[in-house]
Structure formats: structure tokens, C-alpha cells
Amino acid sequence: MQDKLIDKLVEYLQNSQDFMLEQMPEIIRQALTYEKMSAYFTAGLMLLLFVIGVSTAIYIWKRPKLESDGRWSGPSIFALLVSLMFSPMFFVTLCINIDKLLKIYIAPKYYLIQLFANMQHQ
């Protein structure tokens, strides 16, 4: 009985391995396509948010709301600080996603090795 069970288990593992080897090119293609589209979407969104943040900071800097005594109003200062605080984060995320796209296009095998290695460590 145990021999039959072991034989079935070995057969199942061999079939699973064959399935994985057969499907691996498609899995790799789908992983690269997903990572590429994700990087494009995120880079586009970060570029948009960065442009909005910088434009808002420039607009507020040139046209601040002033108090009656000529000082900047609290909301103007707050809006300027928020714009200046978040714009660098958007820019860094944009750069990270551009780097990701460069890796995918220039060295896709290297990128996949990094991706799968990072998955193992999580």
C-alpha cells in the first residue's frame, strides 16, 4: 500500500514539474507585462502629482493670500508647505519607476532574478 502511495506521489510531483516547466515562459511573460504596466501607470501618476505639486507651489509663491497687514495667511503657508513636502516624494517614486522600466527593457532577465529573489525574502 505504501509503495503505491509513494509511486502516486512521485508521479504527481513529476507531472507538476512538467506543468511548471511547460508554463514557465508564459508565467515569465505575464510577470514582465504586469511589472511594465504597473511601472508605467505609477510613473504617469507620480509625474502628474509632481507637476501639480510644483505648479501649486509656484502659483502660491507668486500669488499668496495675504492678511490685512501684508503677511502671508495661514492657509497659504500650509498649502505651500504641503506642496513642497510631497513633491520630492512624488519625484523619487517617479525615478524609482523609471529605473524599474529601464531594468525591464534593458535587462529583463536580471530584473526577473531580482523580482523572484525579493519574493523569496518576503
CYANA upper distance limits for C-alpha pairs under 8 A (distance plus 0.5 A):
  1 MET  CA      5 LEU  CA      6.87
  2 GLN  CA      6 ILE  CA      6.57
  3 ASP  CA      7 ASP  CA      6.53
  4 LYS  CA      8 LYS  CA      6.58
  5 LEU  CA      9 LEU  CA      6.62
  6 ILE  CA     10 VAL  CA      6.60
  7 ASP  CA     11 GLU  CA      6.58
  8 LYS  CA     12 TYR  CA      6.55
  9 LEU  CA     13 LEU  CA      6.70
 10 VAL  CA     14 GLN  CA      6.67
 11 GLU  CA     15 ASN  CA      6.66
 12 TYR  CA     16 SER  CA      6.61
 13 LEU  CA     17 GLN  CA      6.59
 14 GLN  CA     18 ASP  CA      6.67
 15 ASN  CA     19 PHE  CA      6.61
 16 SER  CA     20 MET  CA      6.68
 17 GLN  CA     21 LEU  CA      6.64
 18 ASP  CA     22 GLU  CA      6.50
 19 PHE  CA     23 GLN  CA      6.54
 20 MET  CA     24 MET  CA      6.22
 21 LEU  CA     25 PRO  CA      8.49
 23 GLN  CA     27 ILE  CA      6.71
 24 MET  CA     28 ILE  CA      6.57
 25 PRO  CA     29 ARG  CA      6.66
 26 GLU  CA     30 GLN  CA      6.59
 27 ILE  CA     31 ALA  CA      6.59
 28 ILE  CA     32 LEU  CA      6.68
 28 ILE  CA    112 LEU  CA      8.42
 29 ARG  CA     33 THR  CA      6.62
 30 GLN  CA     34 TYR  CA      6.52
 31 ALA  CA     35 GLU  CA      6.61
 32 LEU  CA     36 LYS  CA      6.47
 32 LEU  CA    104 ILE  CA      7.69
 32 LEU  CA    108 PRO  CA      8.19
 32 LEU  CA    112 LEU  CA      8.19
 33 THR  CA     37 MET  CA      6.63
 34 TYR  CA     38 SER  CA      6.49
 35 GLU  CA     39 ALA  CA      6.56
 36 LYS  CA     40 TYR  CA      6.72
 36 LYS  CA    101 LEU  CA      6.82
 36 LYS  CA    104 ILE  CA      7.50
 37 MET  CA     41 PHE  CA      6.60
 38 SER  CA     42 THR  CA      6.54
 39 ALA  CA     43 ALA  CA      6.31
 39 ALA  CA     97 ASN  CA      5.72
 39 ALA  CA     98 ILE  CA      7.81
 39 ALA  CA    100 LYS  CA      7.27
 39 ALA  CA    101 LEU  CA      6.93
 40 TYR  CA     44 GLY  CA      6.49
 40 TYR  CA     97 ASN  CA      7.94
 40 TYR  CA    101 LEU  CA      8.14
 41 PHE  CA     45 LEU  CA      6.65
 42 THR  CA     46 MET  CA      6.51
 42 THR  CA     94 LEU  CA      7.85
 42 THR  CA     97 ASN  CA      7.44
 43 ALA  CA     47 LEU  CA      6.51
 43 ALA  CA     93 THR  CA      7.87
 43 ALA  CA     94 LEU  CA      5.38
 43 ALA  CA     95 CYS  CA      8.34
 43 ALA  CA     97 ASN  CA      6.09
 43 ALA  CA     98 ILE  CA      7.28
 44 GLY  CA     48 LEU  CA      6.71
 44 GLY  CA     94 LEU  CA      8.32
 45 LEU  CA     49 LEU  CA      6.69
 46 MET  CA     50 PHE  CA      6.38
 46 MET  CA     90 PHE  CA      5.67
 46 MET  CA     91 PHE  CA      7.32
 46 MET  CA     93 THR  CA      7.18
 46 MET  CA     94 LEU  CA      5.93
 47 LEU  CA     51 VAL  CA      6.61
 47 LEU  CA     90 PHE  CA      7.68
 47 LEU  CA     91 PHE  CA      7.66
 47 LEU  CA     94 LEU  CA      6.85
 48 LEU  CA     52 ILE  CA      6.68
 49 LEU  CA     53 GLY  CA      6.50
 49 LEU  CA     87 SER  CA      7.99
 49 LEU  CA     90 PHE  CA      7.08
 50 PHE  CA     54 VAL  CA      6.63
 50 PHE  CA     87 SER  CA      5.66
 50 PHE  CA     88 PRO  CA      8.20
 50 PHE  CA     90 PHE  CA      5.91
 50 PHE  CA     91 PHE  CA      6.61
 51 VAL  CA     55 SER  CA      6.37
 52 ILE  CA     56 THR  CA      6.42
 53 GLY  CA     57 ALA  CA      6.68
 53 GLY  CA     83 SER  CA      5.35
 53 GLY  CA     84 LEU  CA      7.58
 53 GLY  CA     86 PHE  CA      7.68
 53 GLY  CA     87 SER  CA      5.95
 54 VAL  CA     58 ILE  CA      6.66
 54 VAL  CA     83 SER  CA      7.16
 54 VAL  CA     84 LEU  CA      7.73
 54 VAL  CA     87 SER  CA      7.00
 55 SER  CA     59 TYR  CA      6.51
 56 THR  CA     60 ILE  CA      6.55
 56 THR  CA     80 LEU  CA      7.97
 56 THR  CA     83 SER  CA      7.08
 57 ALA  CA     61 TRP  CA      6.48
 57 ALA  CA     79 ALA  CA      8.12
 57 ALA  CA     80 LEU  CA      5.73
 57 ALA  CA     83 SER  CA      6.08
 57 ALA  CA     84 LEU  CA      7.04
 58 ILE  CA     62 LYS  CA      6.66
 59 TYR  CA     63 ARG  CA      6.43
 59 TYR  CA     64 PRO  CA      8.38
 60 ILE  CA     64 PRO  CA      5.46
 60 ILE  CA     65 LYS  CA      8.41
 60 ILE  CA     76 SER  CA      7.15
 60 ILE  CA     79 ALA  CA      8.14
 60 ILE  CA     80 LEU  CA      6.83
 61 TRP  CA     80 LEU  CA      7.78
 64 PRO  CA     72 TRP  CA      6.91
 64 PRO  CA     73 SER  CA      8.15
 64 PRO  CA     76 SER  CA      6.38
 65 LYS  CA     72 TRP  CA      6.55
 65 LYS  CA     73 SER  CA      6.17
 65 LYS  CA     75 PRO  CA      8.39
 65 LYS  CA     76 SER  CA      6.35
 66 LEU  CA     70 GLY  CA      5.96
 66 LEU  CA     71 ARG  CA      5.92
 66 LEU  CA     72 TRP  CA      5.02
 66 LEU  CA     73 SER  CA      5.61
 67 GLU  CA     71 ARG  CA      5.80
 67 GLU  CA     72 TRP  CA      6.48
 67 GLU  CA     73 SER  CA      5.85
 72 TRP  CA     76 SER  CA      6.95
 72 TRP  CA     77 ILE  CA      7.17
 73 SER  CA     77 ILE  CA      6.95
 74 GLY  CA     78 PHE  CA      6.59
 75 PRO  CA     79 ALA  CA      6.47
 76 SER  CA     80 LEU  CA      6.61
 77 ILE  CA     81 LEU  CA      6.62
 78 PHE  CA     82 VAL  CA      6.60
 79 ALA  CA     83 SER  CA      6.62
 80 LEU  CA     84 LEU  CA      6.61
 81 LEU  CA     85 MET  CA      6.34
 82 VAL  CA     86 PHE  CA      6.62
 83 SER  CA     87 SER  CA      6.47
 84 LEU  CA     88 PRO  CA      7.75
 85 MET  CA     89 MET  CA      8.10
 86 PHE  CA     90 PHE  CA      6.88
 87 SER  CA     91 PHE  CA      6.68
 88 PRO  CA     92 VAL  CA      6.60
 89 MET  CA     93 THR  CA      6.70
 90 PHE  CA     94 LEU  CA      6.61
 91 PHE  CA     95 CYS  CA      6.74
 92 VAL  CA     96 ILE  CA      6.71
 93 THR  CA     97 ASN  CA      6.78
 94 LEU  CA     98 ILE  CA      6.72
 95 CYS  CA     99 ASP  CA      6.61
 96 ILE  CA    100 LYS  CA      6.73
 97 ASN  CA    101 LEU  CA      6.72
 98 ILE  CA    102 LEU  CA      6.71
 99 ASP  CA    103 LYS  CA      6.76
100 LYS  CA    104 ILE  CA      6.74
101 LEU  CA    105 TYR  CA      6.67
102 LEU  CA    106 ILE  CA      6.24
102 LEU  CA    107 ALA  CA      8.25
103 LYS  CA    107 ALA  CA      5.64
103 LYS  CA    108 PRO  CA      6.70
103 LYS  CA    110 TYR  CA      8.01
103 LYS  CA    111 TYR  CA      6.34
104 ILE  CA    108 PRO  CA      4.98
104 ILE  CA    111 TYR  CA      6.49
107 ALA  CA    111 TYR  CA      6.73
108 PRO  CA    112 LEU  CA      6.61
109 LYS  CA    113 ILE  CA      6.70
110 TYR  CA    114 GLN  CA      6.79
111 TYR  CA    115 LEU  CA      6.57
112 LEU  CA    116 PHE  CA      6.53
113 ILE  CA    117 ALA  CA      6.45
114 GLN  CA    118 ASN  CA      6.55
115 LEU  CA    119 MET  CA      6.79
116 PHE  CA    120 GLN  CA      6.91
117 ALA  CA    121 HIS  CA      7.15
118 ASN  CA    122 GLN  CA      7.07
